[in-house]
């Protein structure tokens, strides 16, 4: 994670802008249309898919519904636990650059959630379990707890995408776990498909955009602030111990931020 140069700044800003456009565009396109408040979605593709999904659960063995209801929260808890484990491992490794990236996952998910709450109030879409005549596995939220977009999906995919960006090797775990949490919200009957898709795309894109722009600069700030502290200092005799002329003389977190610059040598005067 080196210092940005002009062309890289442009690429990162363009990528972040595109991600935000995709996320906000998904919310705008999928937002329900209709007069009155609250908005009631009783027809259309999303309502039809919802009815089929909850109908399948209702027709399954009696234990399926309770298991899915537990699983819908368990997936989010699993992502939070996984994030915590990764954060502790990163801290143990004294990877200040990694800590900077992980902190943006929390910031981005929180910001995406806050904006999602604003959209919920503005759109005021009624929960499908109050509109579509069907038996659902989960308890239907109280009146006034609006449905669009799904905050659960915003947070789940925000954490999943953030971990995938910060630790790409974990993408095969985090992204499927996030998708599972999104799908389960429909199966237990508390959200329409368009609710969870909008929430998932918005949460994932918002966190990815934030990390794309601020991960490198914040990594330099963390390095500057934390490296002088005794905990993050190189261990004596360890792989980061100061050995003259060795690459290990520079801590890994600091080495990631080093940019090779041309050396101007002293030229003897005539």
C-alpha positions as CSV (number, residue, x, y, z in Angstrom):
1,X,0.0,0.0,0.0
2,X,2.2,2.8,-1.2
3,X,1.8,6.5,-1.4
4,X,-0.6,7.5,-4.2
5,X,0.6,9.2,-7.3
6,X,-1.5,11.4,-9.6
7,X,-2.9,8.7,-11.9
8,X,-3.6,6.3,-9.1
9,X,-5.6,8.9,-7.2
10,X,-7.8,9.4,-10.3
11,X,-8.3,5.7,-10.7
12,X,-9.3,5.2,-7.1
13,X,-11.7,8.1,-7.1
14,X,-13.3,6.9,-10.3
15,X,-13.7,3.4,-8.9
16,X,-15.2,4.7,-5.7
17,X,-17.6,7.0,-7.6
18,X,-18.7,4.1,-9.8
19,X,-19.3,1.9,-6.7
20,X,-21.4,4.6,-5.0
21,X,-23.4,5.2,-8.2
22,X,-24.1,1.5,-8.5
23,X,-25.1,1.3,-4.8
24,X,-27.3,4.4,-4.8
25,X,-28.7,3.5,-8.2
26,X,-29.8,0.1,-7.0
27,X,-31.7,1.8,-4.1
28,X,-33.3,4.3,-6.5
29,X,-34.3,1.8,-9.1
30,X,-35.7,-0.8,-6.7
31,X,-37.5,1.7,-4.5
32,X,-41.3,0.9,-4.6
33,X,-43.6,3.2,-6.5
34,X,-47.0,3.9,-5.3
35,X,-49.3,6.5,-3.7
36,X,-50.2,6.8,-0.1
37,X,-48.2,6.1,3.0
38,X,-47.3,3.5,3.9
39,X,-46.5,2.0,0.5
40,X,-48.0,-1.5,0.1
41,X,-46.5,-3.8,-2.5
42,X,-49.0,-6.5,-3.2
43,X,-48.3,-7.3,-6.8
44,X,-45.3,-7.6,-9.1
45,X,-42.3,-9.8,-9.5
46,X,-40.9,-9.1,-6.0
47,X,-44.2,-9.9,-4.3
48,X,-44.6,-13.0,-6.3
49,X,-41.1,-14.3,-5.5
50,X,-41.7,-13.5,-1.9
51,X,-45.0,-15.4,-1.8
52,X,-43.3,-18.4,-3.4
53,X,-40.4,-18.3,-1.0
54,X,-42.4,-18.1,2.2
55,X,-44.9,-20.6,0.8
56,X,-42.0,-23.1,0.3
57,X,-40.9,-22.6,3.9
58,X,-44.5,-23.0,5.2
59,X,-44.8,-26.3,3.3
60,X,-41.5,-27.7,4.7
61,X,-41.2,-29.7,7.8
62,X,-42.1,-27.8,11.0
63,X,-38.4,-27.5,12.1
64,X,-37.3,-25.6,9.0
65,X,-38.9,-22.3,9.9
66,X,-37.3,-22.0,13.4
67,X,-33.9,-23.1,12.0
68,X,-34.1,-20.4,9.3
69,X,-35.1,-17.8,11.8
70,X,-32.1,-18.6,14.0
71,X,-29.8,-18.7,11.0
72,X,-30.8,-15.2,9.7
73,X,-29.3,-13.7,12.9
74,X,-26.5,-16.3,13.1
75,X,-25.1,-15.2,9.7
76,X,-24.7,-11.6,10.9
77,X,-23.3,-12.7,14.2
78,X,-20.9,-15.0,12.4
79,X,-19.6,-12.1,10.3
80,X,-19.1,-9.9,13.4
81,X,-17.2,-12.7,15.1
82,X,-15.1,-13.3,12.0
83,X,-14.3,-9.6,11.8
84,X,-13.3,-9.6,15.5
85,X,-11.0,-12.5,15.0
86,X,-9.4,-10.9,12.0
87,X,-9.0,-7.6,13.9
88,X,-7.3,-9.4,16.8
89,X,-5.0,-11.3,14.5
90,X,-4.1,-8.1,12.7
91,X,-3.4,-6.4,16.0
92,X,-1.3,-9.4,17.2
93,X,0.8,-9.1,14.0
94,X,1.2,-5.4,14.7
95,X,-0.1,-4.7,11.2
96,X,-1.1,-1.0,11.5
97,X,-2.0,-0.7,7.8
98,X,-4.3,-3.6,8.2
99,X,-5.9,-2.1,11.3
100,X,-6.6,1.1,9.3
101,X,-8.4,-0.9,6.6
102,X,-10.4,-2.8,9.1
103,X,-11.5,0.4,10.9
104,X,-13.0,1.6,7.6
105,X,-15.2,-1.5,7.5
106,X,-16.9,-0.3,10.7
107,X,-17.1,3.3,9.6
108,X,-18.5,2.4,6.2
109,X,-21.0,-0.1,7.5
110,X,-22.2,2.4,10.1
111,X,-22.5,5.2,7.6
112,X,-24.4,3.0,5.1
113,X,-26.8,1.9,7.8
114,X,-27.5,5.5,8.8
115,X,-28.3,6.5,5.2
116,X,-30.4,3.3,4.9
117,X,-32.5,4.4,7.9
118,X,-33.1,7.8,6.3
119,X,-34.4,6.0,3.1
120,X,-36.6,3.8,5.2
121,X,-38.4,6.8,6.7
122,X,-38.7,8.6,3.3
123,X,-40.0,5.5,1.4
124,X,-42.2,4.1,4.2
125,X,-42.9,0.7,2.7
126,X,-45.0,-1.7,4.7
127,X,-43.5,-5.1,5.6
128,X,-44.5,-7.9,3.2
129,X,-45.8,-10.0,6.2
130,X,-48.5,-7.3,6.6
131,X,-49.4,-7.1,2.9
132,X,-49.0,-10.5,1.3
133,X,-51.4,-13.2,2.7
134,X,-48.9,-15.9,3.7
135,X,-47.7,-17.8,6.7
136,X,-44.2,-16.6,7.7
137,X,-41.5,-18.2,9.9
138,X,-40.4,-15.0,11.8
139,X,-42.4,-12.6,13.9
140,X,-43.6,-9.7,11.8
141,X,-42.0,-6.4,13.0
142,X,-44.2,-3.8,14.6
143,X,-46.1,-1.2,12.5
144,X,-43.8,1.6,11.6
145,X,-40.8,-0.6,11.3
146,X,-40.5,-0.1,7.5
147,X,-39.2,-2.6,5.1
148,X,-37.2,-0.9,2.3
149,X,-34.3,-1.2,2.2
150,X,-33.2,-4.1,4.5
151,X,-30.8,-2.7,7.1
152,X,-29.8,-6.3,8.0
153,X,-28.7,-6.7,4.4
154,X,-26.8,-3.4,4.5
155,X,-24.8,-4.4,7.5
156,X,-24.2,-8.0,6.5
157,X,-22.9,-7.2,3.0
158,X,-21.1,-4.1,4.3
159,X,-19.0,-6.3,6.7
160,X,-18.7,-9.1,4.1
161,X,-17.5,-6.9,1.3
162,X,-15.2,-4.9,3.7
163,X,-13.5,-8.1,4.9
164,X,-13.2,-9.3,1.3
165,X,-11.4,-6.1,0.4
166,X,-9.2,-6.0,3.5
167,X,-8.4,-9.7,3.4
168,X,-9.1,-11.1,-0.1
169,X,-8.3,-14.6,1.0
170,X,-11.4,-14.6,3.2
171,X,-13.8,-13.6,0.3
172,X,-14.8,-17.2,-0.3
173,X,-16.1,-17.2,3.3
174,X,-17.4,-13.7,3.9
175,X,-19.3,-13.1,0.6
176,X,-21.3,-16.4,0.7
177,X,-22.1,-15.8,4.4
178,X,-23.3,-12.3,3.6
179,X,-25.4,-13.5,0.7
180,X,-26.9,-16.2,2.9
181,X,-27.9,-13.6,5.5
182,X,-29.6,-11.6,2.7
183,X,-31.6,-14.5,1.3
184,X,-32.7,-15.7,4.7
185,X,-34.4,-12.4,5.3
186,X,-36.8,-13.2,2.5
187,X,-37.3,-16.8,3.5
188,X,-38.3,-16.0,7.0
189,X,-40.9,-13.5,5.7
190,X,-39.7,-10.1,6.9
191,X,-38.5,-8.6,3.6
192,X,-39.3,-8.6,-0.1
193,X,-36.5,-9.6,-2.5
194,X,-36.1,-6.0,-3.7
195,X,-35.6,-4.9,-0.1
196,X,-32.6,-7.2,0.4
197,X,-31.1,-6.7,-3.0
198,X,-31.1,-2.9,-2.6
199,X,-29.7,-3.1,0.9
200,X,-27.0,-5.6,0.0
201,X,-25.8,-3.7,-3.1
202,X,-25.8,-0.4,-1.2
203,X,-24.0,-1.7,1.9
204,X,-21.3,-3.6,-0.1
205,X,-20.7,-0.7,-2.6
206,X,-20.6,2.0,0.1
207,X,-18.0,0.2,2.2
208,X,-15.9,-0.8,-0.9
209,X,-15.9,2.8,-2.1
210,X,-14.8,4.2,1.3
211,X,-12.0,1.7,1.5
212,X,-10.9,2.3,-2.0
213,X,-10.4,6.0,-1.3
214,X,-9.3,6.2,2.3
215,X,-7.5,2.9,3.1
216,X,-4.1,4.0,1.8
217,X,-4.1,7.5,3.3
218,X,-5.4,6.2,6.6
219,X,-2.8,3.5,6.6
220,X,-0.1,6.2,6.5
221,X,-1.8,8.0,9.4
222,X,-2.0,4.8,11.5
223,X,1.7,4.1,10.7
224,X,2.8,7.6,11.7
225,X,0.7,7.5,15.0
226,X,1.1,3.9,16.1
227,X,4.5,2.8,15.0
228,X,6.4,4.9,17.6
229,X,4.4,3.2,20.4
230,X,6.2,0.4,22.2
231,X,3.6,-2.2,21.4
232,X,4.0,-1.7,17.6
233,X,7.8,-1.3,17.7
234,X,9.8,-4.1,16.1
235,X,10.5,-7.0,18.6
236,X,14.1,-7.3,19.7
237,X,15.6,-10.4,18.0
238,X,12.4,-11.0,16.0
239,X,11.9,-11.0,12.3
240,X,11.6,-7.2,12.4
241,X,14.6,-6.6,14.5
242,X,17.1,-4.1,13.3
243,X,19.7,-5.9,11.3
244,X,22.1,-3.6,9.3
245,X,21.4,-3.8,5.6
246,X,18.5,-6.3,6.0
247,X,15.0,-5.9,4.7
248,X,13.7,-7.0,8.1
249,X,15.0,-3.8,9.6
250,X,11.8,-2.1,8.5
251,X,8.5,-3.3,10.2
252,X,6.1,-5.0,7.8
253,X,3.4,-2.3,8.4
254,X,5.8,0.5,7.7
255,X,7.5,-1.3,4.8
256,X,4.1,-1.4,3.0
257,X,4.0,2.3,3.0
258,X,7.6,3.0,1.9
259,X,8.1,4.4,-1.6
260,X,11.5,4.2,-3.1
261,X,12.7,7.6,-4.1
262,X,15.8,8.5,-6.1
263,X,18.9,9.1,-3.9
264,X,20.9,12.2,-4.6
265,X,24.5,11.5,-3.7
266,X,27.0,14.1,-2.7
267,X,29.1,15.1,-5.7
268,X,32.6,16.1,-4.8
269,X,33.3,19.7,-5.6
270,X,36.2,20.5,-8.0
